[in-house]
Amino acid sequence: EATLDLAERRRIRSAIRELQRQELERDEETLASKRFRPERSSHRQDDKENWPQSQHLEEEQQAALTALSEQLEAITSVEELTKLLRAAGEYEERKLIRAAIRKLRAEEIEGEAPFPCSGRGNALESL
């Protein structure tokens, strides 16, 4: 009787482990499908109905980014750009501002080089 009881317990534990494994696999599949699914595909009918509106919003956003890009060209202070970066809310805005900061820093570095670098010659060696 004790042997039957142990065998029964083993079968139950084994069945529980198998169910847990299957549930874990289902959860992983669900997460993977959500992770790689574009947000918009879940509401396809809504997208079809709102497509002109979303296209208009996208065009407005692109125009705003173009205007921002032109404004950033006029700014010559890294500090000012950094303030703008902290205040920016959208990813694309931050991306443009970071690019402008990198460009300014590169220009500053180029402007600091007192002598053009030539192949082997070093400005300090000639002193």
C-alpha positions in Angstrom: 0.0 0.0 0.0 2.9 2.4 0.8 4.5 1.6 -2.5 1.3 2.4 -4.4 1.0 5.6 -2.5 4.6 6.7 -3.4 4.1 5.7 -7.1 0.9 7.8 -7.1 2.6 10.8 -5.6 5.4 10.5 -8.2 2.9 10.5 -11.0 1.1 13.5 -9.6 4.3 15.4 -9.1 5.4 14.5 -12.6 2.0 15.6 -14.0 2.2 18.9 -12.1 5.8 19.6 -13.4 4.6 18.8 -17.0 1.7 21.2 -16.6 4.0 23.9 -15.2 6.4 23.4 -18.1 3.6 23.7 -20.7 2.2 26.8 -19.0 5.7 28.4 -19.0 6.1 27.6 -22.7 2.7 29.2 -23.5 3.6 32.3 -21.5 7.0 32.6 -23.3 5.3 32.2 -26.6 2.7 34.9 -25.7 5.4 37.3 -24.6 7.5 36.7 -27.7 4.5 37.3 -30.0 3.6 40.5 -28.1 7.2 41.7 -28.0 7.7 41.5 -31.8 4.2 42.4 -32.8 3.8 46.0 -34.0 1.4 47.9 -31.8 -0.7 48.9 -34.7 -1.5 45.4 -35.9 -3.7 44.7 -32.9 -6.3 47.2 -34.1 -6.3 46.7 -37.9 -9.8 47.9 -38.4 -9.2 51.0 -36.4 -6.0 51.6 -38.4 -7.9 51.4 -41.7 -10.4 53.9 -40.5 -7.8 56.2 -38.9 -5.2 55.9 -41.6 -5.7 59.4 -43.2 -5.6 60.9 -39.7 -2.5 59.1 -38.7 -0.8 59.9 -42.0 -1.7 63.6 -41.4 -0.2 63.4 -37.9 2.9 61.8 -39.2 3.3 64.5 -41.8 2.9 67.2 -39.1 5.5 65.5 -36.9 7.9 65.3 -39.8 7.4 69.1 -40.5 7.9 69.9 -36.8 11.2 67.8 -36.9 12.4 69.6 -40.0 11.7 73.0 -38.3 13.5 71.8 -35.2 16.5 70.7 -37.3 16.7 74.2 -38.9 16.5 75.8 -35.4 19.3 73.5 -34.1 21.5 74.6 -37.0 21.4 78.2 -35.7 22.3 77.2 -32.1 26.1 77.3 -31.4 26.1 76.6 -27.7 26.4 73.0 -26.4 24.9 74.2 -23.1 21.8 75.5 -24.8 21.4 72.3 -26.8 21.8 70.3 -23.6 18.9 72.3 -22.0 16.8 71.6 -25.0 17.7 67.9 -24.8 16.5 67.8 -21.2 13.2 69.5 -22.1 12.6 67.4 -25.2 9.8 64.8 -24.8 9.9 62.9 -28.1 12.5 60.3 -29.0 13.0 61.9 -32.5 13.5 65.3 -31.0 16.2 64.0 -28.6 17.8 62.2 -31.4 18.1 65.4 -33.5 19.4 67.4 -30.6 22.0 64.8 -29.7 23.2 64.8 -33.3 23.5 68.6 -33.2 25.5 68.4 -29.9 27.9 65.8 -31.5 28.3 68.1 -34.5 29.1 71.1 -32.4 31.6 69.2 -30.3 33.3 67.8 -33.4 33.6 71.4 -34.8 35.0 72.6 -31.5 37.6 69.8 -31.5 38.5 70.7 -35.1 38.8 74.4 -34.2 41.1 73.6 -31.3 43.7 71.9 -33.4 46.4 74.5 -33.8 48.3 72.9 -36.6 47.1 70.6 -39.3 48.3 67.1 -38.6 50.6 65.7 -41.2 51.7 62.1 -41.7 54.7 61.7 -39.4 55.3 65.3 -38.2 54.2 66.3 -34.8 54.0 69.9 -33.8 55.8 69.2 -30.5 58.7 67.6 -32.2 59.6 70.7 -34.2 59.9 72.8 -31.0 
